[in-house]
Amino acid sequence: MTQHPLTPTEKVEQWLASFSETLQTDSPEQAADHFEEGGFWRDLVSMTWNIKTLEGRDEIRSMLATMAKARQPHNWQVSEEATEQNGVLEAWITFETDDAFGKGQLRLRDGKAWTLLTTMQELRDFPEKRKHLRPKGAQHGASKSRKTWLEARQEEERELGYGKQPYCVVIGGGQGGIGLAARLRQLDVPTIVIERNPRPGDSWRNRYKSLCLHDPVWYDHMPYIPFPEHWPVFCPKDKVGDWLEMYTKIMELNYWSSTECTGARFDEDRQEWIVNVVRDGEKVTLRPKQLVLATGMSGIPNIPNIPGMDSFEGEQHHSSKHPGGEAYKGKKCIVLGSNNSAHDICAALWENDADVTMIQRSSTHIIKSDTLMDLALGGLYSEQAVENGITTEKADLTFASLPYRIMPEFHKPVYEQAQEQDADFYNRLRKAGFMLDFGDDGSGLFMKYLRRGSGYYIDVGASELVAQGEIKLNSGVTIERINPRSVTLTDGTELPADLIVYATGFGSMNGWAARIISQEVADKVGKCWGMGSDTTKDPGPWEGELRNMWKPTQQQALWFHGGNLHQSRHYSLYLALQLKARMEGLETPVYGLQTVHHLS
């Protein structure tokens, strides 16, 4: 009888069965031998109650020795047909732990795991009330104590924060805070979002007039409610603001607008935060058990201290305060910086007939938007991807399945191809004097974003203006001195100026912790963002995951949430599950809590 070769799915099932069997023994750590010597296991909460990548068999073995018996991972199943390409088997899997259901992705080479992603998707005893569990809405039958939905909602809004304390307070009501609050709402975690602006979405409305999303619509969906199919590919800022305002209302969030946090401290005796806010002019003290800073990935604006700033007779402001180009027709405008905001602002000033000069202090990574879609994003986030059956969830999990250690090797060929494809474009930029880079190691946009959150521009037209000389450029210099009506550069050049825009970026998110809580707590949790790649602005040692984001920190009950729309959507699930588990009193032993190597 002829024996047929095993299909990819059968090979994966065979591996899972052996892996699972080893995990059930008295020595579950031996399951590490199912991995390559240099294999990776990236876990999002399910095994470690952390966001943690184990690199190599020894790290995997140590984690399993500590966590496997308590977590009880079991029922590993292939959820759809596996594929095989270039000797690599890939499979989507499901599994369970003692208290949760999970999904994951597995890559096998020569019968051993190269990469394994495990993610917690749902707490076994505390599922979201959706699909078969969705609320009825109507209250059938007769009742003299009946409350309508509106009455119950109004009562909740009156009580929460006054007669009843929230379990969680989220400071920052942009897309990150809103998306997380929506997740927590579906998990019945009483939450208040604190936002100083008058309306949800104002953090977008208040930015410079020309701002649009540089990421495409398929990358930017919010949890639960995707953008409709007619939504523009690159959404204008005011349209984003309106969507967030609608979303906040539809998702029934307890959103305190026109509210500012004036201070917070952790009460060790009561194991809760004391959060002081001013809401519509009234002082209110909240006592949540958990505090989330969702103040944006970027932290507090970096405004350089340049000699002579106080003597300047024109207008000067940080890019985050720039109103748009309309008021500066015929004006001499200096933009210090050369990343996304700097390019957008320069282009808008040019469109309004301003005389604009960009000051480029250091090299910048430029990638054309169409090229980025074509070569980097299209396979996961595009109309074609949707037609190919790539859901937003599957795209997010695929992106998450690549450990950061090896991610650059997947990206380098993409940006090599981009340089070939757009060689004329890049040559004209260089000829104009623009200093280009593709990251320290040639890995391009995404790695630069993950490592430092800055240093790039997704070109939607401004680079062509630079190449043509329409936007003037002084590169390899900075402003040495500001004079009453001009700036002097470090090479001695003097440029007349009516407006100076500081497109100089932002500090680490823990700057908000220093401002709201204390410098001591900010130093205790350390730098946010970056992974210790030992590249520019991301100092080592290697940490393997983004510092402090969406996971436990060195300060009990303090969390950080942020990133772009994609990250906020995806990682809000794992942060919400961690918070829900703590509210319900589940055991949540954290494996591999990060150590602090850098303060800011």
LOVO-736278 format. One line per 5 residues: number of its first residue (from 0); their letters; for each residue x, y, z of C-alpha. Coordinates in steps of 0.5 Angstrom, whole numbers. Layout:
<atoms>
NUM = a = X,Y,Z; ...
</atoms>
This chain:
<atoms>
0 = mtqhp = 0,0,0; 3,7,-2; 4,12,3; 2,19,1; 6,24,4
5 = ltpte = 3,28,9; 0,35,7; 2,41,10; -4,41,15; -2,34,17
10 = kveqw = 5,36,19; 3,42,23; -2,37,27; 3,32,28; 8,38,31
15 = lasfs = 2,40,35; 0,34,38; 7,32,40; 8,39,43; 2,39,47
20 = etlqt = 3,32,50; 10,34,52; 6,41,55; 2,36,59; 8,32,62
25 = dspeq = 11,33,69; 17,37,65; 13,42,60; 19,46,59; 22,40,55
30 = aadhf = 17,42,50; 22,48,48; 26,42,44; 20,43,39; 23,49,37
35 = eeggf = 29,51,33; 35,52,37; 34,60,35; 27,59,35; 22,65,38
40 = wrdlv = 16,65,42; 12,71,42; 7,71,47; 1,77,48; -1,76,55
45 = smtwn = -4,68,54; 2,65,57; 6,70,61; 1,76,63; 6,80,59
50 = iktle = 8,82,52; 14,78,51; 18,75,46; 22,69,48; 29,68,44
55 = grdei = 32,61,43; 30,55,47; 33,57,53; 29,63,54; 23,58,52
60 = rsmla = 25,53,57; 25,58,63; 18,61,61; 15,54,61; 18,52,67
65 = tmaka = 15,58,71; 9,58,67; 6,52,64; 3,48,70; -1,55,72
70 = rqphn = -3,57,65; -4,49,63; -4,51,55; -8,45,52; -13,44,46
75 = wqvse = -8,46,40; -12,46,34; -10,48,27; -16,53,25; -15,53,17
80 = eateq = -11,49,12; -4,50,13; 1,53,7; 8,51,5; 13,56,2
85 = ngvle = 20,55,1; 21,50,6; 17,54,11; 10,51,14; 5,57,16
90 = awitf = -1,55,20; -6,59,24; -8,55,30; -13,56,36; -11,54,44
95 = etdda = -14,54,51; -11,56,58; -14,55,64; -18,61,64; -18,64,57
100 = fgkgq = -18,62,49; -13,64,45; -11,64,37; -4,64,34; 1,63,28
105 = lrlrd = 6,58,27; 12,57,23; 16,51,22; 22,49,19; 25,42,18
110 = gkawt = 20,40,23; 22,45,28; 18,51,30; 22,57,28; 16,62,30
115 = llttm = 10,61,35; 5,67,36; 0,66,42; -5,71,44; -10,71,49
120 = qelrd = -17,73,45; -22,72,51; -23,70,58; -26,64,59; -31,66,64
125 = fpekr = -32,73,62; -33,74,55; -35,80,51; -43,80,51; -43,79,43
130 = khlrp = -46,75,38; -50,70,42; -49,73,48; -51,80,46; -56,84,50
135 = kgaqh = -63,83,48; -64,91,49; -72,91,50; -75,89,57; -80,84,55
140 = gasks = -86,83,60; -89,88,65; -85,92,71; -87,98,75; -79,99,76
145 = rktwl = -78,99,68; -72,104,66; -71,105,59; -64,105,56; -64,112,56
150 = earqe = -66,113,63; -61,108,65; -55,111,61; -57,118,64; -56,115,71
155 = eerel = -50,112,69; -47,118,67; -49,122,73; -47,116,78; -40,114,75
160 = gygkq = -34,118,78; -39,121,84; -43,116,87; -39,110,84; -32,110,83
165 = pycvv = -29,107,76; -25,101,76; -20,105,71; -19,112,69; -16,113,62
170 = igggq = -12,120,61; -12,122,54; -19,122,49; -15,121,43; -16,115,38
175 = ggigl = -12,110,43; -16,112,49; -23,112,46; -21,105,43; -19,102,49
180 = aarlr = -25,105,53; -29,101,48; -26,95,49; -27,96,57; -34,97,56
185 = qldvp = -35,91,52; -32,87,58; -36,91,63; -30,95,66; -33,101,69
190 = tivie = -28,106,66; -28,114,65; -24,117,59; -21,124,61; -20,129,55
195 = rnprp = -18,136,56; -21,138,49; -29,140,49; -31,134,44; -28,127,42
200 = gdswr = -24,128,36; -21,135,37; -14,133,38; -15,131,30; -19,138,29
205 = nryks = -14,142,32; -8,140,28; -6,144,22; -11,144,16; -8,140,11
210 = lclhd = -7,134,16; -9,127,13; -8,120,15; -1,118,12; -3,110,13
215 = pvwyd = -9,107,9; -16,106,11; -15,99,11; -10,100,17; -14,105,21
220 = hmpyi = -20,101,23; -23,102,30; -25,96,34; -32,93,33; -34,99,28
225 = pfpeh = -30,99,21; -30,105,17; -35,104,11; -33,101,4; -34,108,1
230 = wpvfc = -29,111,6; -23,115,3; -16,111,3; -13,117,7; -18,120,11
235 = pkdkv = -17,128,12; -16,130,20; -23,133,21; -27,127,18; -23,123,23
240 = gdwle = -25,127,29; -32,127,27; -31,119,26; -28,119,33; -34,123,36
245 = mytki = -39,119,33; -36,113,35; -35,115,43; -43,116,43; -45,110,39
250 = melny = -40,106,44; -43,109,50; -37,111,53; -36,115,59; -32,121,56
255 = wsste = -31,127,60; -29,132,56; -27,139,58; -23,136,64; -16,136,66
260 = ctgar = -12,132,70; -8,136,75; -5,130,79; -5,123,81; -1,119,86
265 = fdedr = -2,111,88; -5,110,95; -1,104,97; -5,103,103; -12,103,99
270 = qewiv = -8,100,93; -12,105,88; -10,111,85; -12,118,87; -13,122,81
275 = nvvrd = -15,130,81; -19,133,75; -22,139,74; -29,138,70; -32,144,67
280 = gekvt = -29,148,72; -31,143,78; -26,140,82; -27,132,82; -23,127,86
285 = lrpkq = -23,120,82; -21,113,86; -19,108,80; -16,102,81; -12,102,75
290 = lvlat = -9,108,71; -8,108,64; -4,114,60; -6,114,53; -3,121,52
295 = gmsgi = -1,119,45; 6,116,43; 9,122,42; 9,125,49; 10,132,51
300 = pnipn = 13,137,45; 20,138,44; 21,145,44; 29,147,43; 32,152,47
305 = ipgmd = 35,157,42; 39,163,44; 35,169,42; 28,166,42; 25,171,47
310 = sfege = 28,177,42; 24,174,36; 19,179,33; 15,174,29; 11,168,31
315 = qhhss = 14,162,33; 10,155,35; 11,148,36; 8,144,30; 3,141,34
320 = khpgg = 0,148,35; 1,150,28; -6,153,25; -5,152,17; -2,156,12
325 = eaykg = -7,161,10; -5,167,15; 3,167,12; 2,169,5; 8,172,3
330 = kkciv = 11,171,9; 18,168,10; 17,162,14; 23,157,17; 21,150,19
335 = lgsnn = 26,147,23; 25,139,22; 25,134,16; 20,129,18; 12,128,17
340 = sahdi = 10,134,20; 15,139,17; 14,136,10; 6,137,11; 7,144,14
345 = caalw = 12,146,9; 7,144,3; 1,147,6; 5,154,7; 8,153,0
350 = endad = 1,152,-3; -1,159,1; 4,163,-3; 9,163,3; 17,163,2
355 = vtmiq = 18,157,6; 25,154,8; 26,147,11; 32,146,16; 34,139,16
360 = rssth = 39,137,22; 40,130,20; 38,125,15; 31,123,14; 28,116,11
365 = iiksd = 23,118,5; 18,113,2; 13,115,-3; 6,113,-1; 4,109,-7
370 = tlmdl = 11,105,-7; 9,104,1; 2,101,-1; 5,97,-7; 11,94,-4
375 = alggl = 10,94,4; 3,94,6; -1,92,0; -1,84,2; -4,85,9
380 = yseqa = -8,92,8; -11,94,2; -17,92,-2; -14,87,-6; -12,84,1
385 = vengi = -19,84,3; -21,81,-3; -16,75,-2; -19,74,5; -15,77,9
390 = tteka = -19,80,15; -16,86,19; -15,81,25; -11,76,21; -7,82,18
395 = dltfa = -6,84,25; -4,77,27; 1,76,21; 4,83,23; 5,81,30
400 = slpyr = 7,74,29; 14,77,26; 19,77,32; 22,84,32; 29,81,32
405 = impef = 28,78,25; 23,83,23; 29,88,20; 31,82,15; 24,82,12
410 = hkpvy = 24,89,11; 31,90,8; 29,87,1; 23,92,1; 26,98,1
415 = eqaqe = 32,96,-3; 26,95,-8; 24,101,-7; 30,105,-8; 31,101,-15
420 = qdadf = 24,103,-17; 24,110,-15; 31,111,-16; 30,118,-20; 26,121,-15
425 = ynrlr = 31,119,-10; 37,122,-14; 33,128,-15; 32,129,-8; 40,128,-6
430 = kagfm = 41,133,-12; 37,138,-8; 42,137,-2; 37,133,2; 40,128,7
435 = ldfgd = 37,121,6; 37,115,10; 33,108,10; 35,107,17; 41,105,20
440 = dgsgl = 41,98,17; 37,99,11; 30,96,14; 26,102,13; 20,106,15
445 = fmkyl = 17,101,20; 23,99,24; 25,106,24; 18,108,27; 18,102,32
450 = rrgsg = 25,104,34; 24,111,35; 18,114,33; 21,119,28; 26,120,23
455 = yyidv = 21,119,17; 16,122,12; 11,118,8; 11,122,1; 5,125,-1
460 = gasel = 8,131,-5; 12,135,-1; 18,131,-3; 17,133,-10; 17,141,-8
465 = vaqge = 24,140,-4; 27,136,-11; 24,142,-15; 27,147,-10; 20,150,-9
470 = iklns = 21,149,-2; 28,151,0; 33,147,4; 38,148,8; 41,141,11
475 = gvtie = 46,139,15; 45,145,20; 41,147,25; 39,154,28; 45,157,32
480 = rinpr = 41,164,34; 35,167,33; 35,174,32; 29,179,32; 27,178,25
485 = svtlt = 32,173,22; 35,166,24; 43,165,24; 45,157,22; 51,154,25
490 = dgtel = 54,155,18; 53,162,19; 48,163,14; 42,168,16; 35,167,14
495 = padli = 30,173,14; 24,170,18; 17,172,20; 15,165,22; 19,159,26
500 = vyatg = 15,153,26; 19,148,31; 17,141,28; 22,138,33; 18,132,35
505 = fgsmn = 16,130,42; 19,127,48; 18,120,51; 11,118,54; 13,118,61
510 = gwaar = 14,125,60; 7,125,62; 8,121,68; 13,126,70; 8,132,69
515 = iisqe = 1,128,72; 4,124,77; 12,125,79; 19,125,76; 20,119,81
520 = vadkv = 15,115,78; 17,117,71; 24,115,73; 21,108,76; 18,106,69
525 = gkcwg = 23,109,65; 23,110,57; 17,108,53; 18,106,46; 23,103,42
530 = mgsdt = 26,96,44; 34,97,45; 36,96,38; 42,100,39; 41,104,33
535 = tkdpg = 40,112,33; 35,114,39; 34,107,41; 40,105,45; 41,98,48
540 = pwege = 41,93,51; 36,89,47; 29,88,50; 25,85,45; 19,89,45
545 = lrnmw = 17,96,46; 18,99,52; 12,100,57; 7,99,52; 0,95,53
550 = kptqq = 4,91,59; 5,91,66; 10,97,68; 15,98,74; 9,102,77
555 = qalwf = 4,98,80; -3,99,76; 0,104,71; -1,103,64; 1,106,57
560 = hggnl = -3,106,51; -1,109,44; 2,108,38; -2,109,31; -9,107,29
565 = hqsrh = -7,100,28; -3,99,34; -8,102,38; -14,97,35; -10,91,36
570 = yslyl = -6,92,43; -12,95,46; -15,88,46; -9,85,50; -9,91,55
575 = alqlk = -17,91,56; -16,83,58; -11,85,63; -15,90,66; -21,86,66
580 = armeg = -17,80,69; -15,84,75; -22,87,76; -25,80,77; -19,78,81
585 = letpv = -16,72,77; -9,70,78; -4,74,74; 3,73,75; 7,77,70
590 = yglqt = 13,73,67; 19,77,65; 17,84,68; 22,89,64; 27,92,67
595 = vhhls = 29,99,66; 35,101,63; 34,108,60; 30,114,64; 27,118,58
</atoms>
